[in-house]
Amino acid sequence: MTLTQLEYILAVGDTGSFSQAAIQCHVTQPTLSMQIQKLEDGLNVILFDRTKQPVRPTQVGELVLQQARIVIQHSQHIREIVDENKGAISGTLRIGIIPTLAPYLLPLFLNKFMTKYSQVHLVIDELETQALVEKIRNNSLDLGIAVTPIDDINIASKVLFYEPFVAYFSPQHSLLQKKHIDETDLSLSEMLLLSEGHCFREQSLGLCKNRKNVSLSANFSFEGGSLETLKKLVDQGDGFTLLPLLATEEVKDKKRLKPFSLPVPTREVSLLHGPHFQRKALLKAFSEAVIDSLPTDMPLHKSKQQVKIDNPLGHRK
């Protein structure tokens, strides 16, 4: 068994085609097929069902591909670890980030990080929390940026910052008369929410203490996939939505943003990785780049003036 053979089977698994895999690996198809056949003979198994198009892994093939991906990734990290010990930070870094952070956090640090660490190739994937955690578990991602805590022994985390919640109201809303709002002021019947699967939705629901009117308007109900959509609908309606602080940076009418009274509801944002992640210098460089890019009013530590709203989707089912 060789690393080259493992790379070949991964290429077939990813493309579903021996011919496409050969092109991807820059070899002829007979060469690729011969090496895969040698691997199958050595293991005494059939890794792919060649009668199907696209080619699909067999049941045991799926298991071998999962382990092969881990082996190849770890072999690539050996060179990166050696380079880091020599003072060089390089290699590929695969990062997942949740949708309620991606459009607001990435522009703050991405260009500066890529300029400073030009030998690092970033691959960024925007994912909901559960998909992100699963990809870290199966080694498809190196790092994740998400709301914690995450209740999983296979996930390690480092807190980056604590992001306050803010309410965003329609132009004529009665609560705009208040300087600060309280959870008991908010009614579910007026709140626009993200769709299911977003941790910020569950946190918003948990905050809304006035649950007497739990049904939404008979004329209109909406659950959106992005905070930007919710903001635009609030602009044209008569309700409100909750926003994390970074999502308020580009709001034009700041008077329609209302802070919460103390203690301020806050979400904990952390950098996630697997328990055996070894690229410590890169981890440190990346976390510092994120923290250094944050607005000056973003809390880096939890205080008595905040109440942390845990991530309901962070508990492993």
DAWO-V553661 format. One record per residue. RES is the residue in three letters. OMEGA is omega in whole degrees, -180 to 180 (none if undefined). Layout:
# DAWO-V553661
res-><RES/RES>
omega-><OMEGA/OMEGA>
This chain:
# DAWO-V553661
res-><MET/THR/LEU/THR/GLN/LEU/GLU/TYR/ILE/LEU/ALA/VAL/GLY/ASP/THR/GLY/SER/PHE/SER/GLN/ALA/ALA/ILE/GLN/CYS/HIS/VAL/THR/GLN/PRO/THR/LEU/SER/MET/GLN/ILE/GLN/LYS/LEU/GLU/ASP/GLY/LEU/ASN/VAL/ILE/LEU/PHE/ASP/ARG/THR/LYS/GLN/PRO/VAL/ARG/PRO/THR/GLN/VAL/GLY/GLU/LEU/VAL/LEU/GLN/GLN/ALA/ARG/ILE/VAL/ILE/GLN/HIS/SER/GLN/HIS/ILE/ARG/GLU/ILE/VAL/ASP/GLU/ASN/LYS/GLY/ALA/ILE/SER/GLY/THR/LEU/ARG/ILE/GLY/ILE/ILE/PRO/THR/LEU/ALA/PRO/TYR/LEU/LEU/PRO/LEU/PHE/LEU/ASN/LYS/PHE/MET/THR/LYS/TYR/SER/GLN/VAL/HIS/LEU/VAL/ILE/ASP/GLU/LEU/GLU/THR/GLN/ALA/LEU/VAL/GLU/LYS/ILE/ARG/ASN/ASN/SER/LEU/ASP/LEU/GLY/ILE/ALA/VAL/THR/PRO/ILE/ASP/ASP/ILE/ASN/ILE/ALA/SER/LYS/VAL/LEU/PHE/TYR/GLU/PRO/PHE/VAL/ALA/TYR/PHE/SER/PRO/GLN/HIS/SER/LEU/LEU/GLN/LYS/LYS/HIS/ILE/ASP/GLU/THR/ASP/LEU/SER/LEU/SER/GLU/MET/LEU/LEU/LEU/SER/GLU/GLY/HIS/CYS/PHE/ARG/GLU/GLN/SER/LEU/GLY/LEU/CYS/LYS/ASN/ARG/LYS/ASN/VAL/SER/LEU/SER/ALA/ASN/PHE/SER/PHE/GLU/GLY/GLY/SER/LEU/GLU/THR/LEU/LYS/LYS/LEU/VAL/ASP/GLN/GLY/ASP/GLY/PHE/THR/LEU/LEU/PRO/LEU/LEU/ALA/THR/GLU/GLU/VAL/LYS/ASP/LYS/LYS/ARG/LEU/LYS/PRO/PHE/SER/LEU/PRO/VAL/PRO/THR/ARG/GLU/VAL/SER/LEU/LEU/HIS/GLY/PRO/HIS/PHE/GLN/ARG/LYS/ALA/LEU/LEU/LYS/ALA/PHE/SER/GLU/ALA/VAL/ILE/ASP/SER/LEU/PRO/THR/ASP/MET/PRO/LEU/HIS/LYS/SER/LYS/GLN/GLN/VAL/LYS/ILE/ASP/ASN/PRO/LEU/GLY/HIS/ARG/LYS>
omega-><-179/176/178/178/179/176/180/-179/176/178/177/179/-178/-175/-176/-176/176/-178/179/178/179/178/-179/-178/177/175/176/180/178/179/180/-179/-180/-179/178/177/177/179/179/179/-180/179/-178/177/171/-175/-176/171/-175/-180/-177/174/0/179/-179/175/171/-180/178/177/177/-179/179/179/178/-179/179/180/178/-179/-179/180/-180/178/177/-178/-180/179/-179/178/178/179/-180/179/175/178/-180/176/-174/177/-179/177/-177/-173/171/179/-177/-173/-180/174/-170/-174/-176/-178/-176/-179/-177/-172/-167/-177/179/180/-178/177/-177/-178/-173/180/178/176/-179/172/-172/-178/177/-172/170/-169/-174/178/180/-180/-179/180/174/179/-176/175/174/176/174/-176/174/173/-173/178/-178/12/173/-175/-178/-177/180/-179/173/-177/175/-178/177/-179/177/-172/180/172/177/176/180/-171/174/-170/-175/-175/-176/-178/176/178/-177/177/176/177/179/180/-178/177/-168/179/179/-177/-179/-170/172/-171/166/-180/-179/-178/177/-179/-179/175/-177/177/178/178/179/-180/-171/-175/-178/-174/179/178/-174/178/180/-178/179/-177/-174/171/-176/171/-171/179/-180/177/-180/177/180/180/-179/178/175/179/-174/-175/-179/-179/180/171/175/-178/167/-171/-178/-179/-180/-173/-176/175/-175/-178/-176/-179/180/173/-179/177/176/172/-178/-7/-174/175/-170/174/-180/-179/-174/174/-176/173/176/-175/-177/178/-171/-174/-171/-179/179/178/-180/-179/-178/-179/178/179/179/-176/-178/-177/-172/174/-175/-179/179/-179/176/-179/179/180/179/179/-180/169/-176/177/-176/-180/-179/-178/-179/-180/-177/-179/none>
